[in-house]
Amino acid sequence: MGRRLKIAMISPGTFPISDGKSSSIEMLMKKLANLFQKEAYVFMFGKGFRKQPEWETKGSITYYRYTSSKAKTYINQSIDQ
């Protein structure tokens, strides 16, 4: 057995990832992540809202959610991961 791939997906940042208020981009990312998770570890980076955890793992998908701060945008925070 070979090593599992690692895939990172970064959303454009307007809507939360994996939430009922996600846009079509975040919904597509989630569908792709569900397809890829059998063969790879998937890391999804995007905007989060107050009631969502900052990070969580579901299966082989790990979600990192950031709220924008003046010091760092969530894209910069994603790159730091």
Phi, psi and chi 1 to 4 in degrees:
 res  aa     phi    psi   chi1   chi2   chi3   chi4
   1 MET       -  134.2  -97.4 -120.4  162.9      -
   2 GLY   -83.7  175.4      -      -      -      -
   3 ARG   -74.9  147.7  -63.5  168.9   73.0 -171.9
   4 ARG   -77.6  140.9  -80.5 -177.1   95.4  161.9
   5 LEU   -68.1  158.6  -65.0  172.7      -      -
   6 LYS  -123.1  125.9  -66.2  179.4 -177.6  177.7
   7 ILE  -121.1  130.5  -61.1  171.3      -      -
   8 ALA  -110.9  133.9      -      -      -      -
   9 MET  -124.8  130.3  -59.3  173.1  133.7      -
  10 ILE  -119.9  122.7  -58.0  174.3      -      -
  11 SER   -80.2  160.2   81.6      -      -      -
  12 PRO   -63.8  -22.9  -13.8   21.7      -      -
  13 GLY   105.4    0.8      -      -      -      -
  14 THR   -82.0  -35.5  -52.8      -      -      -
  15 PHE  -119.9  156.5  -64.3   93.5      -      -
  16 PRO   -70.8  152.6   26.7  -33.7      -      -
  17 ILE   -88.4  142.5   55.4  172.3      -      -
  18 SER    53.3   59.3 -173.0      -      -      -
  19 ASP  -147.9  158.5 -176.3   84.2      -      -
  20 GLY   -63.1  -14.7      -      -      -      -
  21 LYS  -103.7   14.9  -63.6  178.9 -177.2  178.4
  22 SER   -69.6  152.1  -62.2      -      -      -
  23 SER   -88.2 -178.8   75.3      -      -      -
  24 SER   -61.5  -33.0   57.8      -      -      -
  25 ILE   -64.3  -48.9  -63.3  -64.1      -      -
  26 GLU   -66.6  -35.3  -71.7   80.1   16.1      -
  27 MET   -66.8  -39.7  -71.5 -171.9  -76.7      -
  28 LEU   -64.5  -42.8  175.8   61.2      -      -
  29 MET   -57.3  -42.7  -73.3  173.9   58.4      -
  30 LYS   -65.5  -41.8 -174.9  174.8  178.7 -178.9
  31 LYS   -63.2  -43.4  -73.6 -175.7 -174.8 -114.2
  32 LEU   -64.2  -42.6  -71.0  171.9      -      -
  33 ALA   -60.2  -40.6      -      -      -      -
  34 ASN   -62.4  -37.6  -75.1  -28.8      -      -
  35 LEU   -69.6  -40.9  -68.5  172.6      -      -
  36 PHE   -75.4  -24.3  -66.7  145.2      -      -
  37 GLN   -63.5  -18.2   76.9  171.5  -27.7      -
  38 LYS   -71.8  -27.8  -66.8  177.7 -175.8  172.4
  39 GLU  -111.2  -12.4  -56.6  -65.6  -34.0      -
  40 ALA  -149.0  162.0      -      -      -      -
  41 TYR   -87.5  129.0  -63.9  107.6      -      -
  42 VAL  -113.7  131.6 -178.0      -      -      -
  43 PHE  -117.8  117.9  -57.5   90.7      -      -
  44 MET  -108.5  125.8  -66.7 -179.1   63.2      -
  45 PHE  -115.0  134.6  -61.3   89.3      -      -
  46 GLY  -176.0 -171.0      -      -      -      -
  47 LYS   -76.0  146.6 -172.4  169.6 -174.7  170.2
  48 GLY  -127.4  159.3      -      -      -      -
  49 PHE  -115.4  167.7  -73.1  126.9      -      -
  50 ARG   -49.6  -42.0  -74.0  175.9 -115.7  162.9
  51 LYS   -82.7   -4.6  -65.8 -176.9 -179.5  179.6
  52 GLN   -92.8  146.3  -67.4  179.7  -61.3      -
  53 PRO   -69.2  151.9   21.0  -28.3      -      -
  54 GLU   -62.7  -35.6  -74.0 -175.1   25.9      -
  55 TRP  -149.9  152.4   71.2  -87.6      -      -
  56 GLU  -160.4  156.0   68.2  179.4  -42.9      -
  57 THR  -118.4  131.4  -60.1      -      -      -
  58 LYS  -128.6  108.9  -66.0 -178.8  178.8  178.2
  59 GLY    66.2 -126.3      -      -      -      -
  60 SER  -100.2   15.5  -65.6      -      -      -
  61 ILE  -109.3  126.5  -55.5  170.8      -      -
  62 THR  -113.1  127.0  -58.7      -      -      -
  63 TYR  -101.9  129.5  -62.6   91.1      -      -
  64 TYR  -116.1  119.1  -69.0   94.4      -      -
  65 ARG  -117.0  132.2  -61.7  179.6 -175.6   96.5
  66 TYR  -123.9  145.9  -57.6  105.1      -      -
  67 THR  -103.1  140.3   55.9      -      -      -
  68 SER   -65.0  139.9  -66.0      -      -      -
  69 SER  -128.8  159.0   67.7      -      -      -
  70 LYS   -66.2  -30.9  -68.8 -177.8 -179.2 -179.3
  71 ALA   -72.1  -40.3      -      -      -      -
  72 LYS  -145.6  136.7  -87.5 -170.2  159.9  179.7
  73 THR   -80.7  163.5   63.6      -      -      -
  74 TYR   -66.5  -26.8   87.0   90.3      -      -
  75 ILE   -65.9  -42.8  -69.2  177.0      -      -
  76 ASN   -63.1  -39.1  -69.2   11.0      -      -
  77 GLN   -63.4  -38.2  -67.9  170.4  -33.5      -
  78 SER   -64.1  -43.7  -59.7      -      -      -
  79 ILE   -62.0  -36.3  -68.0  168.1      -      -
  80 ASP   -64.8  -25.8  -70.1  -15.5      -      -
  81 GLN   -68.3      -  -72.0  -67.8  -32.6      -
